[in-house]
Amino acid sequence: MKKIILFLLVFITFECFSQETDVVVIGQQKWMKKNLEVTKFRNGEVIFQAKNAAEWKKANLNKQAAWCYYKFDPLNGKKYGKLYNWFAVNDPRGLAPLGWHVPSKNEWNTLIDFLGPYEANKVLKSKSGWGSFKELGGQEVEYCSSCSGMGKVPDDNGRYGTCWNCGGKGQVLVTVSDKNKLGNGADRYGFTALPGGYYSPDGKFEEVGATGKWWSMTANYHLGAWFLKMITDSREKVLFHFTEKEFGLSVRCINGETAEVNPVLSSEAKIGNQIWMTKNLEVDKFRNGDKIFYARTLEEWKNANLKKIPAYCYYDNDPIKGNWYGKLYNYYAINDVRGLAPEGWEIPETADLKILMETIKNKNPDKNTYKYEDSIATKLKSKSWWWFGQNGVDQFGFAALPGGYVSSLYSLRFEDEVKTGKWWLKANPNDDKVYYFYISQHGDYNTINTIDFKNQDIVNYKYGLSVRCIKKM
């Protein structure tokens, strides 16, 4: 009996020691020293494992929590842990084990601020496993070896007593060749950050051995979330980026239960006396329950318009992009008597847009002076996702996104993703024109435009634009 008790005590002591070695303390924070490898949520329910590209894509389309191994190879899992989509990170069943949580962007920032963004890329990375990078050469100043130790001692005329080879300066410029250097770190704290690569929504595994990317729990609008990134070049700093929730990234947990609540994008925004949807419309049925035709190709889109059939499609015919931007609808869908807008909402008219623009103008403290930060476009645009950083301040929560459109100006094609957003306005039955408004990535480009069906070719009916609804008053 005593032997059994002694064995249990030794076993329990070993277990506690083993668990303690899985924790690394940096500043005031406690982190896991390995990437997450769980296959079940905290409540015991199994997390879906994607074993091929088709399963991963289907899970993302359904916004289903999922994980996979890099290249679907369990051997990579043993080395780098699992790759999770953000739907797993944000699942209310809890991805992290009891007593842990996925860090917020603020908690990642606390870690990086404690170490410094450049130092963090050196001291957090593992001592092995990181690939090489090219350190570019150049020119450096060195002491002239031909001076034979004469040094920079001036003679009676104030000149340096050095040789002709260095021009009397005692120093010469030497060319340093490029070098291939390993990107391994010092792993000073035992964090052991590994370059586990990532899996993109378009089905590509990339940069294992060269890049490490770790999710945060912090969303960036409804279409993406923030993550931390390290690369092989240890001279570079640790960076924060945001990306689509359909990516597969590593997860590293922090100790304790999170006190932060991930802000959920509101479904509506009050601007003056109006209430607007904060997302582009993504319904696939009319208000009466009838299905709207789904055009899976541009050819199907063209035929639907020629037959005057209400239809929708996704940008690039990619349903994943529907998760980001909503659907693109044709003219017949927005004007169908069965009602495209959900109950309690309607397609805005030109008058509604003019009221919105006047409301924003009236909130400009200096209406007579043009300032980019006071433009209507800037105040309506989202704070991210726009081309070359031409983002807005999203002052009212409208969160206008650059979802592009189906163009028919010269040929039928998708155009201007991340550069432009275009939204239908309700047609006037007594007018031969259909109106839309758009916001561009350039400065103050925001306006109401028209499509004149009476005087233009029927090709204009092929346009596919986003829809943003306004609440009935």
Secondary structure, 3 states (H helix, E strand, C coil): CHHHHHHHHHHHHHHHHHHHHCEEEECCEEEECCCCCCCECCCCCECEECCCHHHHHHHHHCCCCEEECHHHCHHHHHHHCCEECHHHHCCCCCCCCCCEECCCHHHHHHHHHHHCHHHHHHHCECCCCCCEEEECCEEEEEECHHHCCCCCCECCCCCECCCHHHCCCCEEEEEECCEEEECCCCCCCCCCECCCCEECCCCCEECCCCEEEEEEEEEECCCEEEEEEEECCCCCCCEEEEEECCCEEECCCEECCCCCCCCCCCCEEEECCEEEECCCCCCCECCCCCECEECCCHHHHHHHHHCCCCEEECHHHCHHHHHHHCCEECHHHHCCCCCCCCCCEECCCHHHHHHHHHHHHHCCCCCCCCCHHHCHHHHHECCCCCHHHCCCCCCCCCCECCEEEEECCCCCEEEEECCEEEEECCCCCCCCEEEEEEEECCCCCEEEEEEECCCCCHHHHHCEEECCCEECC
